[in-house]
Amino acid sequence: MAHRILVAGCGYTGTALAVRLAAEGHRVWGLRRTAGAVAPGVETLSADLLDAGLGARVPEEIDRVFYTAAADDGSEEAYRAAYVEALDRLLGVLEARGGPRPRVLFTSSTSVHHQRDGSAVDEDSPTQPEGHRGRIMLEAEARLARSPLETVALRLGGIYGPGRTRFIEAVRSGRARRTRGAPRYTNRIHRDDAAGALAHLAALPAPRPLYLGVDDDPAERDEVLSWLAARLGMPPPPDEEPGPGPHDAGKRCSNARLRASGYVFRYPDFRAGYGALIDASDASGPGS
Ligand SMILES: NC(=O)c1ccc[n+]([C@@H]2O[C@H](COP(=O)([O-])OP(=O)(O)OC[C@H]3O[C@@H](n4cnc5c(N)ncnc54)[C@H](OP(=O)(O)O)[C@@H]3O)[C@@H](O)[C@H]2O)c1
């Protein structure tokens, strides 16, 4: 069935999602503040989600909404603007409308989970984040849960993919350091799987309200760095002493619920995802 879809916040993930949905035959509007076309096949809405006149800009009879806008920076003010005020404004517009009730899918973050002892985390694990980023994301999830609309939050791990290759660049440049003996788990998802999982949840007959969006392998950071060095034909990154203070071992987020819903990952772990990115940069020749 073809949907009328709004992607609110067409940046790295939102644009990939909008392009994918348009290619599947849906009518897609992509919203962001920046002027200029989002991508071929996507109808562009240049608008600010915080604008009091937002309602007049949102097309009628939208039945799927993806909220993929992100804060302009890491400050509490920017987080509150993007995830509380702008989300509340868009939900208010949608809730006030008659006609078909859209399903709203929101990109939350694994930062809502405070665990630092390397423990396993799923959707039922406690969330007591210390920092404002996690707390504000929880506030956003709570607003979503209060909505009379059908809503889904997908808590994404670190998004990587074309143009977001921080780990690869750190190893390539020789800047990467391992902290042997002090494991730290990392949780990630390839951009195309973030977009794929969102599209999948939008199409499910009856999704749950909450999913973790991470790949199969919450790998230790040192393991990722060592693997990347080997894959790039470089020596393993040097070791350094862990910093002072209590060690942050991170958490191991599980994607079991997302997988059980039927989502099949294109890049199930960092080897598949980073391997494809390294192959693509090799294929595009020196200087890429
Ligand atoms: N990146 C990660 O590793 C990560 C991890 C966990 C969760 N997430 C979540 O996943 C989502 C997508 O992340 P991303 O990295 O793909 O984001 P991104 O590349 O930073 O894109 C976000 C987009 O939102 C738009 N935007 C921000 N404020 C807006 C406003 N007031 N009105 C209209 N558009 C607005 C921006 O476009 P303009 O500047 O043109 O308006 C930008 O293109 C976000 O919700 C983020 O919180 C990301």
The ligand as an SDF file (V2000), in Angstrom:
LIG
                    3D

 48 52  0  0  0  0  0  0  0  0999 V2000
   23.8750   10.3450   14.7630 N   0  0  0  0  0  0  0  0  0  0  0  0
   23.8300    9.3840   15.6810 C   0  0  0  0  0  0  0  0  0  0  0  0
   24.7870    8.6520   15.9060 O   0  0  0  0  0  0  0  0  0  0  0  0
   22.5180    9.1580   16.4340 C   0  0  0  0  0  0  0  0  0  0  0  0
   22.4930    8.2420   17.5060 C   0  0  0  0  0  0  0  0  0  0  0  0
   21.2850    8.0230   18.1620 C   0  0  0  0  0  0  0  0  0  0  0  0
   20.1230    8.6900   17.7560 C   0  0  0  0  0  0  0  0  0  0  0  0
   20.1920    9.5810   16.7210 N   0  0  0  0  0  0  0  0  0  0  0  0
   18.9640   10.2720   16.2910 C   0  0  0  0  0  0  0  0  0  0  0  0
   18.7000    9.8970   14.9500 O   0  0  0  0  0  0  0  0  0  0  0  0
   18.1160   10.9960   14.2490 C   0  0  0  0  0  0  0  0  0  0  0  0
   18.8630   11.2360   12.9630 C   0  0  0  0  0  0  0  0  0  0  0  0
   20.2190   11.5600   13.2720 O   0  0  0  0  0  0  0  0  0  0  0  0
   21.1820   12.1260   12.1270 P   0  0  0  0  0  0  0  0  0  0  0  0
   22.5770   12.0090   12.6600 O   0  0  0  0  0  0  0  0  0  0  0  0
   20.8250   11.4960   10.8320 O   0  0  0  0  0  0  0  0  0  0  0  0
   20.7540   13.6580   12.1310 O   0  0  0  0  0  0  0  0  0  0  0  0
   21.3670   14.8850   11.2820 P   0  0  0  0  0  0  0  0  0  0  0  0
   22.2020   14.4040   10.1370 O   0  0  0  0  0  0  0  0  0  0  0  0
   21.9800   15.8490   12.2250 O   0  0  0  0  0  0  0  0  0  0  0  0
   20.0560   15.5160   10.6450 O   0  0  0  0  0  0  0  0  0  0  0  0
   19.0760   16.1280   11.4070 C   0  0  0  0  0  0  0  0  0  0  0  0
   18.3030   17.0630   10.5010 C   0  0  0  0  0  0  0  0  0  0  0  0
   17.2750   17.7070   11.2640 O   0  0  0  0  0  0  0  0  0  0  0  0
   17.0300   18.9540   10.6750 C   0  0  0  0  0  0  0  0  0  0  0  0
   16.4880   19.8380   11.7060 N   0  0  0  0  0  0  0  0  0  0  0  0
   16.9980   20.1100   12.9240 C   0  0  0  0  0  0  0  0  0  0  0  0
   16.2290   21.0000   13.5700 N   0  0  0  0  0  0  0  0  0  0  0  0
   15.1850   21.2690   12.7460 C   0  0  0  0  0  0  0  0  0  0  0  0
   14.0660   22.1290   12.8420 C   0  0  0  0  0  0  0  0  0  0  0  0
   13.8460   22.8820   13.9230 N   0  0  0  0  0  0  0  0  0  0  0  0
   13.1860   22.1850   11.8150 N   0  0  0  0  0  0  0  0  0  0  0  0
   13.3930   21.4250   10.7030 C   0  0  0  0  0  0  0  0  0  0  0  0
   14.4500   20.5880   10.5530 N   0  0  0  0  0  0  0  0  0  0  0  0
   15.3380   20.5290   11.5570 C   0  0  0  0  0  0  0  0  0  0  0  0
   18.3950   19.4600   10.1910 C   0  0  0  0  0  0  0  0  0  0  0  0
   18.2790   20.1280    8.9550 O   0  0  0  0  0  0  0  0  0  0  0  0
   18.3140   21.7410    8.8790 P   0  0  0  0  0  0  0  0  0  0  0  0
   19.5220   22.1750    9.6480 O   0  0  0  0  0  0  0  0  0  0  0  0
   18.3460   22.0320    7.4050 O   0  0  0  0  0  0  0  0  0  0  0  0
   17.0350   22.1590    9.4920 O   0  0  0  0  0  0  0  0  0  0  0  0
   19.1660   18.1630    9.9040 C   0  0  0  0  0  0  0  0  0  0  0  0
   19.3040   17.9440    8.5310 O   0  0  0  0  0  0  0  0  0  0  0  0
   18.0990   12.1700   15.2120 C   0  0  0  0  0  0  0  0  0  0  0  0
   16.8210   12.2550   15.8080 O   0  0  0  0  0  0  0  0  0  0  0  0
   19.1160   11.7920   16.2610 C   0  0  0  0  0  0  0  0  0  0  0  0
   18.8090   12.3250   17.5140 O   0  0  0  0  0  0  0  0  0  0  0  0
   21.3550    9.8300   16.0600 C   0  0  0  0  0  0  0  0  0  0  0  0
  1  2  1  0
  2  3  2  0
  2  4  1  0
  4  5  1  0
  4 48  2  0
  5  6  2  0
  6  7  1  0
  7  8  2  0
  8  9  1  0
  8 48  1  0
  9 10  1  0
  9 46  1  0
 10 11  1  0
 11 12  1  0
 11 44  1  0
 12 13  1  0
 13 14  1  0
 14 15  2  0
 14 16  1  0
 14 17  1  0
 17 18  1  0
 18 19  2  0
 18 20  1  0
 18 21  1  0
 21 22  1  0
 22 23  1  0
 23 24  1  0
 23 42  1  0
 24 25  1  0
 25 26  1  0
 25 36  1  0
 26 27  1  0
 26 35  1  0
 27 28  2  0
 28 29  1  0
 29 30  1  0
 29 35  2  0
 30 31  1  0
 30 32  2  0
 32 33  1  0
 33 34  2  0
 34 35  1  0
 36 37  1  0
 36 42  1  0
 37 38  1  0
 38 39  2  0
 38 40  1  0
 38 41  1  0
 42 43  1  0
 44 45  1  0
 44 46  1  0
 46 47  1  0
M  CHG  2   8   1  16  -1
M  END
$$$$
